[in-house]
Amino acid sequence: MLSLPSSLAVVGIVPGIILIVFLGVFATYTSWLLVKFKMNHPEVHTMGDAGFILFGPAGREILAFGTVVFAICATGGQLLAGQIALASLSDNKLCTMLYTGIFAIPTLICSFPRTFDGLSWLSIGSVCSIAIAGIVGMIGAGLHPEPGREFDIVQTTTFYNAFISVTNPVFAYAGHFMHVLSSAIPLFRPKKKQPLRNAS
């Protein structure tokens, strides 16, 4: 969410809003597809399992490999962001690798819950913290505006910069369907009937 203003600055306000709205609708739709797929295949627990159903053994290996690569890159990006944040807050008083180690500890602790129930509670905290950070950022930008700023409807840019600006909202939506997915699946599951107990 905090990277979305940079996308608007690169491509302009109108293309940026269209892009953000489109990707939001697309992320919601794909979340709904995941819910339906999980309901039809309750034995699926990983992307590798889904790949096996869709494409056989080769699909399982390819999707499992892609999941591992995505997890490594996402974790690396998170550790890098934490390192930069801690270095900025402390005015670079410690080694940057030490900052990475400090941020790696809560990252490791938060990765322990491996169930949808645990991930749903973590995603609530994630969404709330991002929303608060976005609101604080908007308030700060409003109270201390940059002098000489310009408001562009459409911005001319290079393909490289436009591509990078598109990836910002893509990654902003990448993990936030987890709360929807983990909260929606229990709602659609048929409730098990409790066995009647004999009154004695």
N, C-alpha and C positions, 0 to 999 in steps of 0.2 A: 504494500500500500504506500509506503514511504517513497518508493521509486516511481510512482505514477506521475507526479508532477514533472519529473525529468522527461517522461515520454511526451507530455503535452508541450514542453518547451522545444522538443526536437521536431515533432511533426506538425505542431499547431493545435489549437484548442478543439476545432471541429473534428479533424481526423482522429485525434487522441481520444475524444469522448466516444466517437463511433467505435473505435478499437476496444476501449474498456468495456463498453456496454455489450458488444458482440462477444468478447471473450468471457464476460460474466454469464451471459445466457448459455454460451457453449459449455462452460464449466458446470453450470447447473444441469444441463441436459445430459452430459456425460456422467454426472453423479447419479442421476436417475437411472441411466442405463446400467451402471454398476450395481445399484440396488436391485433392479430386476434380474440381472444376471446372477447375483448372489442368492436371490430368492429361488431361482430355478435350479441352482447348483450349490446347495449348502455344503457340499464337500470341498469346495474351493476355498483355500485359505491364503494363497499367494498368487502373484501374477504368473508364476511358473505353472501352477495348477490350471489357471485360465488358459494359458498357452497350450497346454496339453489337450484341453477340450476343443480348442479352436483349430489347432494345427498339428496335433500329434506330438510325438517325442521331440522332434526338432523345435517345435514352437515352445515347448516347456523350457528347453535349454536356452533358447534365444531370449525369451521374456524374463527368465530368471537372471540371466547375465545382464540384461538391460536394467532390471530392478536394482541389482547390486551396484552397477555403474552410477545410476541415478542417486542412490543412497550415498555413495562415496562423494559424488560431486556436490550434492545438497548439503551434506555435513561439512565438507570442506569450505563451501561458501558461507555457511553459518559460523564456523570457527573464524574465518577471515573477517567477517563483519564484527564478531565479538572482539577480536584482536584490535581492530581499528577503533571500535568504540571505547574500549578500556584504555588504549593508548591516548586517545583524544581527551578522555576525562581526567587522566593522570598526567597530562603534559609530557608523555613519553619518558617517565622517570624509571621505568624498568625495561628489560629486554623484551622485544616483541614476542619471542618464543615463550616467555613466561606468561605473557597475556593469553596466548593461545592455550597454554596448559591450564590456566585458571578458568577459562571459558569452556574447556573440554570437560571439566568435572560436572557442572550441571547438565551439559549435553549428554554425558554418559548416564547420569541418574535419570534424566527424562526419557531415555531410550529403553529403560527396563520394562515398562508396561507393554506387553506384546498382544494385548487383546483389544477389541474394538471399544469395550467399556472403558479401559484405562486411557486409550487414545482420545476418546470423546471428551473426557474431563480435561486432558491436556490441551485439546484444541480449543476448548472454551477459554482457557487462560491465554492461549495464543491470540485468539481473535480479539479478546478484551484489551490485551496489551498493545496490539497493533492499532486498534481503534483509538485508544487513549493517546498513543504516540502521534497518530495522524491529527487528532484534535489539537494537541499541544503544538504541533508543527504549524497548523493553520493559524492558531492564535498568535504564535510568535511571528509568523510572516505578516500577519495583519498589523501587529503592534510595531514592528520594525521593518517596514517595506524597503526593498532595495531601491536606491535612487536611480532614476533613469530607466526603470524597467519598461518593457514593451509587451503589449498584448497582441499576439499574432493569431489570426483566424487559421491560416494555413502557412506552414513554414517550409521553405525549400531546403532540402538537405541531401546528403549523399546516401547511397544505398546502405553503406556500412552503418552509419549513424541511425538510419531509419530501422534497420534490422535489429540493432541493439535496443532501440526504444520499444520495439514490439516485444522483445523477450522480457522486458520488465513486467508488464501486466500478465504475461503468460506465467512467469514464475510467481507472481503475486497470487494468482488463482490456483497454482499447482497443488498446494497441500491443504487448502481450506475447504475442500469438499469432504474432508475426513469427518468433520463434526456432523455434516448432513448425512453422510453414509452410515456412520455408526449409530446415529440417533434414529434414523428412519427404518433400518432393518428390523429392530425389535417391534416396531409398530405394525409391520406387515406380517409378522410371523403369527400363525394360528396359535392361540393359547392352548396349552395342554390342560386337559380336564383332570382335576384333582380327584383321586380315588376316594370314594365314600368310606368313611370309617364307621364300623359298627358301634353303636352306642352300647356301652356295657354298664 
